[in-house]
Amino acid sequence: MLLYLVRHGQTALNQTNTIQGQSLDPHLSSKGLAQAHTLASHLALVPFTSAYTSPLHRALETAKVILDAQGKGRDDKRIKVKIDDRLIPRGMGIAEGREWEEVEHELGSGEFGVEEDEAVRRRLSGWLGSLLKLHTPAGARTPGTPSFGFTRAKNGEAVNPFELMKALPRPGISRTPTTAAGGGLGSGVVLCVTHQECLTALLTLLMPSSSPPASPNPSKGKVNIKRPLIDVQIPESVKLRENVGNTGVAILRVWWEEGEDGELQPKGRLEAWGMDEHLEIED
């Protein structure tokens, strides 16, 4: 499975550095729409088999632009984006509508009603877990065999993550999996359009040493993840940064290996994080 994680395009409130959170739901600005179209042209040959988005306009509009570009000039049926409330941004309480500079040093005080990190991670963990369950193969693959090829050229040099698209099926080749999700070979190319805070939470969940400790009081709903959902490799060539720009892209490659107990375990490699080379053309 190949998972493309995309941050939505820019809004007018992004331009003024205003906290949007969950209650403010602006549409894409003209620049944000242009960003979405630029990204869509770069992803036009990626044969997405499913797509997910936050219900907020800025994410939903970005996803629709990307998927519309997929359908141009093709006879095959376009995939429909699935709206998932777990992909909404962090709730920022009464700070929503204010500029970041006004409140950024006070957001951790508790007086603004900001959604806690654990709550954000919990819902993102739930979404990622359901996605993995849907794509888990029905039978074992050969241990150590990924669903897709490697990402280094024969000379050992790292390949630009956008080059990954060239190795994927071209238009005209069926984009429908040969077996149903959950009963196939762990295949599929998934688009997810979401928000900055969700990308940060997903990165935290994927970090090899970042699993939160067991909650001392599970009754209060604390997240309790015993181990990472995916055993992820993060190559040194992938530069991690907390902030992902508008229409920035992360690419996660996932496959399944049979463990000593015979159970299939998801393995992964983060191929890119916050990639925004497509915007260089726009600039």
TORSE-359869 format. One line per 5 residues: number of its first residue (from 0); for each residue x, y, z negated of N, C-alpha, C. Coordinates in steps of 0.02 Angstrom, whole numbers, padded with zeros to 5 digits. Layout:
BEGIN
NUM> X/Y/Z/X/Y/Z/X/Y/Z; ... .
//
This chain:
BEGIN
0> 00042/-00060/00000/00000/00000/00000/00044/00062/00000; 00024/00110/00039/00059/00173/00041/00010/00227/00017; 00029/00264/-00035/-00014/00314/-00066/00014/00383/-00055; -00025/00425/-00020/-00007/00495/-00009/-00045/00538/-00059; -00009/00570/-00103/-00038/00615/-00153/-00027/00687/-00131 .
5> -00080/00724/-00122/-00076/00791/-00093/-00108/00842/-00140; -00074/00897/-00149/-00106/00953/-00185/-00146/00994/-00135; -00201/01020/-00158/-00246/01060/-00115/-00211/01122/-00087; -00241/01151/-00036/-00215/01213/-00007/-00228/01273/-00053; -00200/01328/-00034/-00202/01388/-00076/-00272/01420/-00078 .
10> -00289/01449/-00135/-00350/01489/-00142/-00330/01561/-00158; -00380/01605/-00156/-00366/01675/-00173/-00343/01681/-00246; -00368/01637/-00289/-00348/01639/-00360/-00277/01613/-00369; -00255/01567/-00327/-00184/01547/-00328/-00140/01607/-00313; -00161/01648/-00266/-00121/01705/-00245/-00114/01757/-00301 .
15> -00166/01762/-00343/-00163/01810/-00398/-00140/01777/-00463; -00120/01713/-00459/-00094/01676/-00517/-00147/01672/-00573; -00209/01663/-00552/-00265/01658/-00599/-00279/01585/-00615; -00292/01571/-00678/-00307/01502/-00700/-00377/01483/-00674; -00380/01429/-00635/-00443/01408/-00605/-00477/01354/-00646 .
20> -00438/01304/-00668/-00467/01251/-00708/-00524/01216/-00673; -00575/01198/-00712/-00632/01161/-00686/-00693/01205/-00671; -00700/01261/-00706/-00760/01301/-00698/-00758/01347/-00638; -00699/01369/-00619/-00692/01412/-00560/-00680/01368/-00499; -00722/01375/-00449/-00720/01330/-00392/-00717/01368/-00326 .
25> -00663/01405/-00314/-00657/01444/-00253/-00644/01400/-00192; -00662/01426/-00134/-00646/01392/-00071/-00573/01407/-00054; -00547/01372/-00005/-00480/01387/00020/-00478/01458/00048; -00423/01492/00037/-00413/01557/00069/-00394/01545/00142; -00388/01598/00181/-00368/01590/00251/-00299/01558/00255 .
30> -00255/01577/00210/-00188/01547/00209/-00193/01473/00188; -00235/01459/00139/-00242/01390/00117/-00270/01345/00172; -00316/01372/00210/-00344/01335/00266/-00291/01322/00319; -00250/01372/00331/-00195/01364/00379/-00145/01311/00354; -00131/01311/00289/-00087/01261/00261/-00116/01191/00271 .
35> -00181/01184/00259/-00213/01119/00267/-00209/01094/00339; -00220/01139/00386/-00217/01120/00457/-00146/01102/00477; -00097/01138/00450/-00027/01122/00466/-00009/01053/00439; -00030/01038/00378/-00017/00972/00350/-00054/00919/00389; -00116/00934/00408/-00156/00885/00446/-00122/00865/00511 .
40> -00091/00913/00544/-00057/00897/00607/00003/00851/00595; 00035/00859/00537/00092/00816/00521/00070/00746/00500; 00010/00741/00474/-00015/00676/00451/-00062/00643/00502; -00068/00673/00561/-00118/00650/00609/-00108/00577/00631; -00046/00553/00631/-00033/00485/00653/-00031/00435/00595 .
45> -00041/00459/00535/-00042/00413/00478/-00111/00379/00476; -00114/00314/00482/-00179/00279/00487/-00211/00267/00418; -00237/00320/00389/-00268/00313/00324/-00326/00263/00326; -00329/00220/00277/-00383/00171/00272/-00435/00190/00220; -00416/00236/00176/-00463/00262/00126/-00439/00329/00101 .
50> -00485/00369/00074/-00467/00436/00051/-00508/00453/-00011; -00475/00488/-00057/-00506/00509/-00120/-00492/00583/-00131; -00539/00616/-00164/-00528/00687/-00179/-00565/00707/-00242; -00540/00760/-00272/-00577/00794/-00325/-00640/00825/-00294; -00693/00834/-00333/-00754/00864/-00307/-00750/00939/-00295 .
55> -00697/00972/-00319/-00693/01045/-00312/-00677/01064/-00240; -00703/01122/-00220/-00699/01143/-00150/-00628/01143/-00123; -00580/01168/-00163/-00513/01175/-00137/-00481/01108/-00118; -00498/01056/-00155/-00472/00989/-00139/-00513/00956/-00084; -00579/00961/-00090/-00623/00929/-00041/-00612/00958/00029 .
60> -00605/01024/00033/-00594/01055/00099/-00527/01034/00129; -00476/01029/00087/-00410/01006/00111/-00415/00935/00138; -00449/00892/00101/-00456/00822/00122/-00494/00817/00188; -00546/00856/00196/-00586/00852/00257/-00547/00876/00317; -00506/00928/00309/-00464/00951/00364/-00416/00896/00386 .
65> -00385/00863/00338/-00338/00809/00353/-00373/00752/00390; -00432/00733/00367/-00468/00677/00397/-00497/00696/00464; -00517/00758/00474/-00543/00780/00539/-00489/00774/00592; -00427/00790/00574/-00371/00784/00621/-00359/00712/00640; -00374/00666/00594/-00366/00595/00608/-00414/00572/00663 .
70> -00473/00602/00666/-00523/00577/00712/-00520/00605/00782; -00479/00656/00793/-00479/00689/00859/-00453/00642/00913; -00493/00636/00966/-00471/00596/01023/-00473/00521/01012; -00508/00500/00960/-00511/00428/00946/-00583/00404/00947; -00591/00342/00966/-00658/00312/00968/-00675/00276/00903 .
75> -00624/00262/00862/-00637/00225/00801/-00673/00268/00750; -00707/00236/00705/-00747/00272/00656/-00703/00306/00605; -00718/00369/00592/-00679/00405/00542/-00696/00379/00472; -00645/00379/00430/-00658/00358/00361/-00690/00416/00324; -00729/00400/00273/-00762/00451/00233/-00725/00459/00167 .
80> -00718/00521/00147/-00682/00535/00085/-00727/00518/00025; -00697/00487/-00025/-00733/00470/-00086/-00718/00522/-00139; -00770/00551/-00168/-00762/00601/-00221/-00758/00566/-00288; -00706/00583/-00327/-00696/00551/-00392/-00683/00605/-00444; -00727/00609/-00493/-00722/00660/-00545/-00659/00655/-00587 .
85> -00627/00597/-00587/-00566/00589/-00626/-00507/00628/-00596; -00516/00652/-00535/-00463/00689/-00501/-00469/00764/-00510; -00515/00787/-00552/-00522/00859/-00564/-00463/00885/-00604; -00450/00950/-00601/-00392/00978/-00637/-00404/00978/-00712; -00353/00996/-00749/-00359/01002/-00821/-00410/01056/-00839 .
90> -00453/01041/-00886/-00498/01092/-00911/-00459/01142/-00953; -00464/01206/-00935/-00425/01257/-00969/-00466/01300/-01017; -00528/01278/-01031/-00568/01312/-01081/-00579/01386/-01066; -00574/01427/-01118/-00588/01499/-01109/-00530/01536/-01075; -00477/01500/-01059/-00422/01531/-01022/-00437/01536/-00948 .
95> -00488/01499/-00925/-00504/01500/-00854/-00529/01569/-00834; -00500/01594/-00780/-00516/01661/-00756/-00466/01713/-00777; -00420/01695/-00821/-00368/01742/-00843/-00303/01726/-00806; -00259/01775/-00803/-00195/01765/-00769/-00148/01726/-00814; -00107/01684/-00782/-00061/01642/-00820/-00016/01682/-00866 .
100> 00009/01739/-00842/00057/01778/-00881/00027/01803/-00946; -00039/01811/-00948/-00072/01837/-01008/-00073/01785/-01065; -00079/01722/-01046/-00094/01671/-01098/-00046/01612/-01099; 00002/01608/-01054/00042/01547/-01047/00079/01528/-01112; 00098/01577/-01152/00134/01561/-01214/00088/01543/-01272 .
105> 00023/01549/-01262/-00025/01535/-01315/-00069/01475/-01300; -00062/01445/-01241/-00107/01392/-01221/-00103/01331/-01266; -00046/01320/-01297/-00038/01262/-01340/-00063/01271/-01410; -00090/01330/-01425/-00112/01344/-01494/-00176/01310/-01513; -00215/01288/-01464/-00279/01256/-01478/-00338/01302/-01477 .
110> -00326/01367/-01476/-00382/01414/-01480/-00420/01422/-01414; -00391/01398/-01358/-00423/01407/-01293/-00465/01348/-01272; -00460/01292/-01308/-00498/01233/-01289/-00472/01199/-01227; -00406/01198/-01219/-00375/01167/-01161/-00377/01091/-01168; -00394/01057/-01114/-00395/00983/-01114/-00325/00957/-01131 .
115> -00322/00909/-01177/-00258/00883/-01199/-00224/00840/-01146; -00157/00837/-01150/-00118/00797/-01103/-00143/00725/-01101; -00156/00697/-01159/-00175/00627/-01163/-00241/00614/-01127; -00287/00662/-01132/-00352/00654/-01099/-00344/00656/-01023; -00300/00700/-00999/-00287/00703/-00926/-00255/00639/-00903 .
120> -00204/00615/-00941/-00171/00553/-00922/-00219/00493/-00924; -00264/00494/-00972/-00310/00438/-00979/-00355/00430/-00917; -00383/00486/-00893/-00426/00480/-00835/-00387/00466/-00771; -00326/00493/-00766/-00285/00479/-00707/-00261/00407/-00708; -00247/00381/-00768/-00228/00311/-00775/-00286/00267/-00754 .
125> -00347/00287/-00772/-00406/00249/-00752/-00415/00247/-00677; -00404/00305/-00645/-00411/00308/-00572/-00358/00265/-00537; -00295/00272/-00558/-00242/00234/-00527/-00251/00159/-00540; -00273/00142/-00600/-00285/00072/-00616/-00339/00041/-00572; -00393/00079/-00560/-00447/00053/-00517/-00423/00047/-00445 .
130> -00380/00092/-00423/-00353/00088/-00355/-00309/00026/-00347; -00267/00013/-00397/-00224/-00046/-00395/-00266/-00110/-00396; -00318/-00111/-00437/-00361/-00170/-00440/-00394/-00183/-00373; -00414/-00130/-00339/-00448/-00136/-00275/-00402/-00165/-00222; -00337/-00149/-00227/-00289/-00169/-00175/-00246/-00229/-00194 .
135> -00254/-00254/-00255/-00213/-00311/-00275/-00226/-00371/-00230; -00174/-00402/-00203/-00183/-00460/-00159/-00217/-00518/-00195; -00253/-00558/-00156/-00285/-00617/-00185/-00235/-00672/-00198; -00180/-00673/-00160/-00129/-00724/-00169/-00061/-00693/-00175; -00012/-00732/-00197/00055/-00705/-00209/00092/-00693/-00144 .
140> 00130/-00639/-00143/00178/-00627/-00090/00244/-00656/-00112; 00290/-00661/-00066/00357/-00683/-00084/00388/-00632/-00131; 00412/-00651/-00190/00442/-00603/-00236/00496/-00562/-00203; 00493/-00497/-00216/00543/-00452/-00188/00527/-00427/-00119; 00469/-00448/-00092/00451/-00427/-00024/00400/-00371/-00028 .
145> 00417/-00310/-00008/00370/-00255/-00010/00320/-00261/00047; 00265/-00224/00041/00215/-00225/00093/00238/-00188/00155; 00286/-00142/00149/00312/-00104/00204/00388/-00109/00203; 00419/-00084/00255/00491/-00088/00261/00528/-00038/00217; 00594/-00041/00218/00634/00003/00178/00638/00072/00210 .
150> 00665/00120/00173/00665/00189/00195/00735/00217/00205; 00782/00172/00217/00850/00195/00231/00870/00171/00300; 00903/00214/00336/00926/00196/00402/00982/00145/00396; 01001/00113/00452/01052/00061/00450/01119/00088/00426; 01130/00152/00437/01194/00181/00414/01192/00199/00340 .
155> 01137/00184/00307/01132/00197/00235/01106/00265/00217; 01096/00310/00267/01072/00377/00253/00997/00376/00239; 00977/00420/00193/00906/00424/00176/00867/00451/00235; 00807/00424/00244/00764/00447/00298/00716/00500/00271; 00705/00553/00310/00655/00603/00291/00588/00568/00280 .
160> 00556/00578/00223/00493/00541/00210/00441/00548/00264; 00440/00605/00300/00391/00612/00354/00404/00562/00410; 00468/00537/00414/00484/00487/00464/00449/00421/00449; 00425/00413/00387/00388/00352/00370/00329/00342/00416; 00300/00398/00439/00241/00393/00482/00256/00357/00546 .
165> 00318/00363/00572/00335/00334/00636/00335/00258/00633; 00343/00231/00572/00344/00158/00565/00274/00129/00555; 00224/00173/00551/00156/00151/00539/00120/00141/00605; 00065/00104/00606/00028/00091/00667/00006/00156/00701; 00007/00156/00766/-00011/00214/00805/-00087/00215/00818 .
170> -00113/00274/00840/-00184/00277/00858/-00199/00225/00911; -00258/00196/00907/-00276/00143/00954/-00271/00075/00921; -00230/00070/00869/-00226/00009/00829/-00278/00015/00773; -00315/-00037/00764/-00369/-00035/00714/-00344/-00013/00646; -00380/00034/00615/-00361/00058/00549/-00401/00021/00495 .
175> -00440/-00029/00515/-00478/-00067/00466/-00438/-00126/00443; -00427/-00135/00378/-00388/-00192/00354/-00417/-00258/00379; -00374/-00307/00394/-00397/-00372/00418/-00433/-00411/00364; -00419/-00394/00301/-00454/-00425/00245/-00477/-00371/00199; -00529/-00384/00163/-00558/-00333/00120/-00510/-00312/00065 .
180> -00514/-00249/00046/-00472/-00225/-00009/-00487/-00266/-00071; -00434/-00286/-00105/-00442/-00328/-00163/-00436/-00402/-00147; -00440/-00418/-00081/-00432/-00488/-00062/-00382/-00495/-00007; -00342/-00445/00004/-00295/-00446/00059/-00223/-00454/00036; -00179/-00416/00067/-00108/-00422/00053/-00079/-00360/00020 .
185> -00121/-00324/-00015/-00096/-00264/-00047/-00082/-00208/00002; -00113/-00212/00060/-00100/-00162/00112/-00148/-00104/00104; -00143/-00056/00150/-00186/00002/00149/-00144/00065/00145; -00170/00118/00176/-00137/00184/00173/-00189/00232/00144; -00175/00256/00085/-00225/00293/00045/-00206/00366/00040 .
190> -00255/00409/00052/-00247/00482/00043/-00282/00502/-00021; -00249/00542/-00062/-00279/00569/-00123/-00263/00643/-00126; -00315/00685/-00124/-00306/00758/-00130/-00330/00779/-00198; -00286/00811/-00235/-00303/00828/-00305/-00269/00893/-00325; -00252/00901/-00388/-00229/00965/-00415/-00161/00958/-00449 .
195> -00130/01015/-00463/-00064/01016/-00492/-00060/00974/-00556; -00106/00985/-00602/-00103/00950/-00666/-00111/00875/-00658; -00151/00854/-00609/-00160/00783/-00597/-00097/00752/-00569; -00063/00787/-00524/00000/00762/-00497/00052/00755/-00553; 00054/00804/-00597/00101/00801/-00653/00085/00741/-00698 .
200> 00021/00730/-00711/00001/00673/-00753/00018/00607/-00720; 00007/00602/-00654/00024/00541/-00619/00099/00529/-00619; 00138/00582/-00612/00211/00574/-00616/00231/00548/-00684; 00201/00575/-00737/00215/00551/-00805/00199/00477/-00812; 00143/00456/-00783/00124/00386/-00787/00171/00340/-00749 .
205> 00203/00368/-00697/00246/00327/-00654/00318/00324/-00679; 00337/00371/-00722/00406/00372/-00746/00420/00308/-00785; 00476/00275/-00771/00491/00210/-00802/00492/00212/-00878; 00513/00267/-00909/00520/00269/-00982/00470/00315/-01015; 00414/00328/-00980/00369/00379/-01006/00305/00352/-01035 .
210> 00299/00286/-01043/00237/00259/-01071/00226/00286/-01141; 00167/00315/-01155/00154/00340/-01222/00154/00282/-01273; 00173/00295/-01335/00172/00242/-01385/00100/00223/-01402; 00092/00165/-01433/00025/00143/-01452/-00006/00194/-01500; -00069/00208/-01489/-00103/00257/-01531/-00112/00232/-01602 .
215> -00096/00273/-01652/-00107/00252/-01722/-00181/00251/-01740; -00222/00284/-01698/-00294/00286/-01714/-00333/00281/-01649; -00339/00220/-01620/-00374/00212/-01557/-00446/00235/-01559; -00477/00237/-01617/-00547/00256/-01621/-00559/00327/-01599; -00506/00367/-01600/-00512/00437/-01579/-00501/00445/-01504 .
220> -00495/00389/-01469/-00490/00393/-01396/-00422/00410/-01370; -00370/00400/-01410/-00302/00414/-01386/-00283/00365/-01332; -00247/00388/-01281/-00225/00343/-01228/-00175/00293/-01256; -00181/00231/-01237/-00137/00178/-01262/-00115/00135/-01203; -00062/00154/-01170/-00037/00118/-01112/00024/00079/-01134 .
225> 00019/00013/-01136/00073/-00029/-01161/00134/-00028/-01115; 00122/-00023/-01051/00177/-00021/-01004/00153/00019/-00944; 00199/00043/-00902/00178/00080/-00843/00133/00038/-00799; 00084/00070/-00767/00039/00034/-00722/00078/00003/-00665; 00132/00037/-00644/00173/00013/-00589/00246/00017/-00611 .
230> 00283/-00035/-00596/00356/-00035/-00609/00388/00003/-00551; 00402/00067/-00562/00421/00112/-00507/00496/00126/-00506; 00525/00123/-00446/00593/00146/-00435/00589/00218/-00411; 00632/00260/-00438/00635/00330/-00415/00706/00342/-00390; 00718/00341/-00325/00785/00351/-00298/00813/00419/-00317 .
235> 00879/00422/-00322/00912/00486/-00339/00898/00539/-00286; 00885/00517/-00225/00872/00565/-00170/00806/00602/-00178; 00761/00575/-00220/00696/00608/-00231/00704/00658/-00288; 00696/00720/-00272/00703/00774/-00321/00636/00787/-00355; 00634/00776/-00419/00572/00785/-00456/00568/00856/-00483 .
240> 00511/00886/-00476/00499/00952/-00505/00427/00954/-00530; 00418/00990/-00584/00352/00990/-00616/00300/01021/-00572; 00316/01077/-00540/00267/01112/-00500/00271/01090/-00427; 00214/01072/-00400/00208/01053/-00330/00170/01109/-00295; 00197/01134/-00240/00165/01189/-00205/00101/01167/-00170 .
245> 00062/01216/-00149/-00001/01201/-00114/00013/01161/-00051; -00024/01107/-00042/-00017/01056/00011/00049/01018/00007; 00083/01021/-00051/00141/00978/-00062/00120/00905/-00063; 00165/00861/-00041/00149/00790/-00032/00196/00747/-00073; 00169/00697/-00106/00207/00643/-00137/00188/00579/-00102 .
250> 00237/00534/-00094/00224/00470/-00061/00247/00414/-00107; 00201/00370/-00124/00216/00313/-00167/00203/00249/-00129; 00254/00207/-00124/00248/00143/-00090/00238/00089/-00144; 00187/00047/-00136/00170/-00003/-00186/00165/-00072/-00154; 00194/-00121/-00188/00186/-00190/-00167/00178/-00233/-00230 .
255> 00165/-00297/-00221/00153/-00341/-00278/00202/-00400/-00276; 00229/-00416/-00334/00273/-00474/-00341/00246/-00521/-00395; 00259/-00585/-00386/00236/-00634/-00435/00285/-00637/-00493; 00259/-00627/-00553/00301/-00629/-00613/00312/-00700/-00637; 00350/-00706/-00690/00366/-00772/-00718/00303/-00809/-00741 .
260> 00252/-00771/-00760/00190/-00802/-00783/00143/-00818/-00726; 00165/-00804/-00664/00123/-00818/-00606/00076/-00762/-00588; 00073/-00710/-00630/00030/-00653/-00617/00063/-00605/-00568; 00023/-00574/-00525/00049/-00524/-00480/00059/-00458/-00517; 00117/-00429/-00510/00132/-00366/-00543/00147/-00313/-00489 .
265> 00116/-00254/-00495/00130/-00201/-00446/00199/-00171/-00456; 00235/-00164/-00402/00300/-00132/-00400/00294/-00071/-00354; 00336/-00023/-00365/00331/00036/-00323/00396/00073/-00314; 00397/00116/-00265/00454/00160/-00254/00427/00229/-00234; 00448/00280/-00269/00428/00348/-00253/00471/00372/-00195 .
270> 00440/00382/-00137/00478/00400/-00077/00486/00475/-00070; 00441/00513/-00099/00445/00586/-00093/00403/00617/-00148; 00422/00678/-00167/00384/00714/-00218/00385/00789/-00202; 00324/00818/-00195/00319/00889/-00182/00345/00910/-00114; 00345/00864/-00066/00372/00878/00000/00329/00931/00036 .
275> 00363/00983/00061/00325/01037/00094/00360/01062/00157; 00399/01018/00189/00434/01038/00249/00386/01060/00305; 00325/01034/00303/00277/01053/00355/00262/01128/00355; 00270/01160/00297/00255/01232/00292/00310/01275/00322; 00368/01247/00336/00422/01286/00365/00403/01311/00434 .
280> 00363/01271/00470/00341/01292/00537/00294/01352/00530; 00250/01348/00480/00202/01403/00468/00238/01467/00453; 00291/01463/00413/00329/01522/00394/00366/01552/00453 .
//
